[in-house]
Amino acid sequence: MTTIVLRGGRIVDPSQHLDRVADLVVRDGIVHAIGEHRDADHAEEIIDVRGCVVAPGFIDMHVHLREPGYPEKETISTGTRAAVRGGFTTIACMPNTNPALDSVATLRTLANLLDAHAECRVVPIAAITVARRGEELVDYAALSAAGAVAFSDDGTTVMDARVLRDAALAARDIPGPFISHAEDELIKGAAVMHEGETSRRLGVPGSPGVAEDVIVARDVLIAGDTGKAWHIAHTSTRIALDLVRFARARSINVTCELTPHHLVFTDEAVAQMGAAAKVNPPLRSGDDRRACIDAVRDGTVDVFATDHAPHTAGEKHADLSHAAVGFTGLEIAVGAYAYACPGLSEMRFIELCSTNPARILGLAEGTLRLGSRADITVYEDRPWVVDPSEFASKGRATPFSGMTLPRQVMLTIVGGRIAHRRLP
C-alpha cells in the first residue's frame, strides 16, 4: 500500500462545495482522507503544497492525439506526456485519426495503444458518421459499449441536416453528447482567417462569424427537436454564445466550451504571427473575444478545452494559405485561462477545468470525494514564460510563445501515481 500526503494546500472541490486549507492523503491510488494534521507516519512521501490549490484532476474534453495515423504530428506517448505536464489527468481524444474512430475495431486499436503508451487517462470520442464523411451513420450503441464517451466529426461539419437529425434520433438514448464542429463549409469557402478589417488589410479570404452561427443555430434546434444532449466545441462568436443562451432558456440540453486562444487573441494575431495563429474556427474580433470572456464570468460557458492540435514544424512554417490549421495547447492552458480571466474564483475555474467536463462526459472523475480515484491537479499562481522548445508535445507551434502566464501546474497525480512534478 502506497501513501502520499499533500500537506497544507488549499483544497477546492466544486463537487463537494469544498474550499479549505487541509492535508489530503492518497492511499493505494484513492483519496483516503482530508483534514488537518493527518497522520503521516506511514507515508512513503509527504509533499508540501502550502500556497498551492489542490483540485480534482483536470479534464480536457477536446484533444487531437493524432494516433493512429499521424505519429509525425503527435503520438499517444508525447501527447499524454504533454497532458500531465499541463495538469490534465484525463483527456478525451477526437476521432479525426487515420482510420477515423468510427468502429469498434478502431477503438480496440486505440485502446491497445493507450494501454502501452498513455501517461494519463484517455477516453475516446467516436465519429458521428462513417469516416467522418457526413453521410452514413455509425453504430452508436456498439461504440458506446466499446468505450466512446461522446460523438463528433470534429475537424469537419456534418453538413447534411437530415443526416445529422437522423443520427441524433438514432443516438438519442445512447450515453454521451454529440459535439458540434460548427463551420458552414460553403460560407467559409477558402478562408484562412476571420473575415474582417485584418483579413481585408492582408488581402486574404476570411470566414465570417455567421459561418459558425448558422451551424450552432441549426444544431441547437436539432438538439431540441430530438432530445439528444449536445455540446458546442470551440465556441468563438458573440452570436453563437447567445444561441446557447437561447437554447437553455427553452430547456434544450446544450453545453459549450471555450479555448485558451479564443479567450486571449484576436484576428490581429494573424497579422503579427502569420500561420502560427491559424486555427479553426479562426481567431475572431475584439468584440467576440470580449463576449467569450463575459460568457465565462456569467456562467454561459461550461468548459475550458484546449483543442490541442499539434502539427510538424514544416506544416506550420508554410505560408498562410497552405499552413496546417491549429496548434498545441495542453501545456499552456492553465496559465492561459488565468491570464484571460483574472480574478475568476477558484471554484469556478475548477468547475470549468474538471467538474463540468466530467459531468458532461459521464465520467467518475472530477471529484476528491473520499474513496474516489486519486486524480489530482496542484497549481500555483506563479508566473512563467512559455518556451515551446521545452514542450513534451511534438507540436511546438503556439501563439503563446514567449508570453508570461500567471499560473503554473506544480503537481499532477493520476490514480495515485505522480505523473508530473515541479515541487521539491
N, C-alpha and C positions, 0 to 999 in steps of 0.2 A: 504494500500500500504506500503510495507516494503522497506526501503532504506539502503544500506550498501555502505560506501565509503572506498575504498582501497587507502590509502594516500601515495603518493610518491614512488611507486615501479617502476622498470624498466619493462615496458610493451613490450613484444616481441610477435608478431603475424605474422608468415610467410604468412598467407592467405591475409594479407594486406601489407606485406613488412614493417611492423611497428616495430620500435625499439626506444623507447623514455621513458624518466622518466616523469611520469604524475600520476594524480589521475584517478581511474576508479570507476564509480558509477554504482551500481546494484540497480535497482528499480523494484519491483514486479516480480522478477525472470528473468529479462532480462538485458543485457548490455545497460545502459541508456546513459552514457556519458563517454568520455575520454578527459582529458585536465588538465591544471594546475589550482590549487586552485579552484576546483569545489565547488559549494555551498553545504555545509553540514548541513545547519540549520535544515533541516527536516529529517536528517538521524537517524535511530534507533541505528546505530553503525558506528563508524569511527575506522578503523584498520590501524595502522602504519605499512606499508610494505616497508619502506625505507631500501635499501640494499638487497632487495629480487627481484627475477624475477617473474613477473605476466604473466602467459601463458594461452592460451586456454586449457581447461581441457584435461588431458592426457587420452589416449585411449589404452587399452591393447587388442589386437585382438587375443590373444591366452591364454585362461584361462580355467582350468578344475574346475568347481564348484561342481562337484560330485553329485548334486541333479538334478533329482530324482535318488534314488538307493543306494547311499553310504554316508549317513549322518554321519557315524563314521569317515570318512575322512575329510569332509567339509560340511557345509550347506550354503545355499544362504545367510543367516544372517552373518555367520562368514567370508565367502569368500568376500562378498561385503564390510564388515567392514574392512577387510584387504586391499581391493582395495582403499578405500578412505584414509586410513592411508598411503598408498603408493602413493597418489596423483592422482589416477585414478578416473575419473568421469563417464567413460563408459568402460565396458568390454564386450568382445564377448566370449560366453561360448561354449566350444566344445561339440560334440554330443555323447561322449563315456560315457553316463549315462546308467541307467537301469530302464526302457527301453531306447534304443537309441532315439535320436531326429530325427526320420525318418518319422513322420506322423504329420498331423495337430492336432490329438488328443494329442500327446506328447508335442507339442508346446503349446497347450492350458493348459495342466497341468503345464508346466513350467511357463507360464505367470501368472497363479494363485499364484504360489509360489513366484514369483517375486513381484507381487502386495502386497503380505502380508509381505515380509521379506527383500527385497532388499534395500540397502542404497545408491546405485548408479544406473545409467542406465545399463541395461544388454540387449544385443542383441544376439539372438541365431544363431549359425552356425548349420545347419542341415546336416544330413548324405548324402553321395553320393549314398550309396546302403542300402537296407533294412537290419536293424540290424547290419550294418557295416560289412557284411559278404563278400562283394565284388562280389556279384552275381546278384541280382535283383535291377533294378533301382527304385528310389523313384519318387514321383510326384513333380517335381521341381517347377512347376508353383503354385501348391497349397501351398507348403511350403513357397515359396517366399511371396505369398499373406498373409500367416499367420505370417509373420514377419522375416523369415530367411534372413540373410544378406550375407551368403556365404554357401558353401557346402564342407564337408570334412568327411572322415572316420578316422580322426586323432586318433592316437593310433595304427592303423593298416594301411597297404598299400593296395590299390586296385591292386592286383597282376595281374589280367587278363587284358591285354592291350586292348582287344576287348571290354570288359565291360566298361572300362574307356573311350574309344573313343566313344562308343555308348552313354554313359552318357553325355559327353561333347557336342555331337551333339544335344541331347535332351534338354540340358540346355543352348545351345549357346545364345539364345535370352532372357534368364531369368537373371534379375539383380543379381549381386553377383558373385565373382570369385569361382572357385574350389581351394581348398587348399590341397597341397600335403603333406602327411607324407611319406617322401622319404627314405624307407629302403627296400631293396630287402630281403625278409624274408628267401629265400633259401641260399643266400650268408651269411646273418647274422647268421643263424643257432642258436646255443645255447649260443651265445656270451653274455657276461655280461659287456664288456667294449670295448674300441677301440683296434684293433689289432696293436701291435707294441712292442717296446722293453719292456715297462712296463708290458703288458699282458704276454709276454713270461717269464719275471722275476718272475711274480706272479704265473705262471703256470695255468692261466685261459683262457678260449676261448675268442677270440676277434673278433670284427666286423671291417673289413677293410673299409676305406673310399669309396672304389668302390661300396659297398652296397648302399650307398647314391647316388653316382654319376650316376649309371646306371638308377635309377628311375628318378632323375632330368632330365637326358638326354631324357628319354622316354617321360616324362610329358611335357617338353617344346616343343618337336616335335609334340605331340598330340595337344597342345595349338595352335601351328602354323597351323596345318592341319585343325583344326575345327573352329578356330577363337574365342574360349572360353577364357575369361580372367582367368589368373592363378596366384596363389600365392604359393611360396615355403616356407613351415613352417620350423622353427628352422634349417636354413642352417648352416652347420658346417665344410665343407671342402673347400680347395682351388679350387678344380676342379668344385665343384657344383657352386661356385661363378663365375668361368669362363664360365660355361654353361649358367648362367643367362645373362652374357655379350654377349655370342654368340647369344642368343635368341633376345636380344634387338637390336643387330646390324642388325637383319633381321626383325625388326618391329613387333616381336611377343609380345603380351601384357602379360608380365611376371613380377611379383614383388617378393620380398623376404624379410625375416625377420631374425634378429639375437637375441639370448637370452643373458641375463647377464652372465650366466655360461660359454657359449662358448666363450665369449669375455674375460673372466678373467682366467679360469682354463684350464689345460691340463690333459691328461690321468694320469699324475703322481699323481694327487689329489686322484685317487682311491687307490694308494699305501699308501697314507698318511691318508685318511679318511675312506676307505672302502665303505660300502653301502651308506653312506651319499653323496657320489659323483657319485652314479649310476643313469644314465639317458639315455634316447633315444632321438635323436641319442647320442652316447656316447661322453664324453669329448675327444677331439682329440689331435693331436700332436702340438708341439710348432709352427711348420710351418703353420698348419691350423689356429691356433689361430691368428698368425700374419696376415694371409691373411684376416681373418674376420675383424680385426681392420682396415687394409688398405681399405677394401671394404666399411666400414663406412665412411672413410675420402674421398674416391674418388667418392662417390655417387652411387655405385652399390647397396648398401643396402637401402631399402625403409623404414623399420620399425624396431623399437625396440619392442620386445614382450617377455613376461616372460616365457611362457609355465608353468605357475603356476600349479603344480601337487601335491597336498597335500596327505599324507598318514598317517596312525596311527603310533605311536611310535614303536609298535611291528612289523609292516611291514617293517620299515626301519632299525630296530635293528637286523634283521635276518642276516645270513651270506650272503656274496656277491652273491652267486649263487641263493639264494632264496628271497633276499630282493626285495621290491617293487621298481619300476623304477620311478624316478622323485622326485621332492621336491618343497617346497613352494618358491614363487618368488616375489609376489606382493609388499611386504613391504620393500624389499631391492633394488628394481630395479633401482630407480632414482639414488641412491648413487652408485650402481654398474656400471651403464652406465658411470657416470662421472669418476669413478675410472679407468675403462678400456680405456677410450678415453679422457685423459686430454687435455685441450686446444681446444676441439671441440666448435665451435661457438654456442652461444645460439640459433641463428636462425636455424642452422642445427639440434641441439639437439631437439628442439621443433617440427620441421618437422617430425623427427623420432618417437617422442612420441605422437603426436597429429594430425597435419595437414595431414600427409600421410596416417595413418590408417583410418582417416575419409574419405579421398578421395577414398581409395581402397574399403572400405565397403559401400560407398554411403551414408554416414551419414551427417546430417546437422551440427553436432558438429565440433570441430576443428578450431574454429574461435572466435574472440572477436569483430566481427563487431557489430555496433550499431543495436539493435533490436534482436540480437541473444540470445538464451538461455544462462543464466549466469552459464556456466560450466567453472570453473576457477581453475587452479593449481598454487600455490605460493610456490616457493622453494628458498633456500639459500645455498650458499657454506659454510656449517657449518659441521665440522667433527662429526661423531657419531659412536658408537660401536654397532655392530649387536648383540642383545641379544634375541635369539628365545623365551625365556620364556615370553617376552613382546609382542609377536605376537598376533594379533587378530585371525589369521588363526588357525585352528585346527592342521595344518601341521607345526611341529616345526623343521623338518629336513631341513638343508641347509648347503651347503659347505661354506657359507659366515659367519657362526657363529664365533664370536669373532673378525672379521675384522673391521678395522676403515675405513669407507666410507666417502668421502669428501663432499657429497651433501645431503641435507635433505629437505623433504617436510614440509612446515610450515603451510599451509592452503589449504583445499580442499572445494570448493563450488560447489554444484550440484543444478542446477536450482534455484539459488539464496539462497539456504539453506546451512549454514555452516555445512558440514558433518564431518570435522576433523580440528582440530586446535592445533597448538603448539605455536602460537604467543600470547603475552599477550593481 
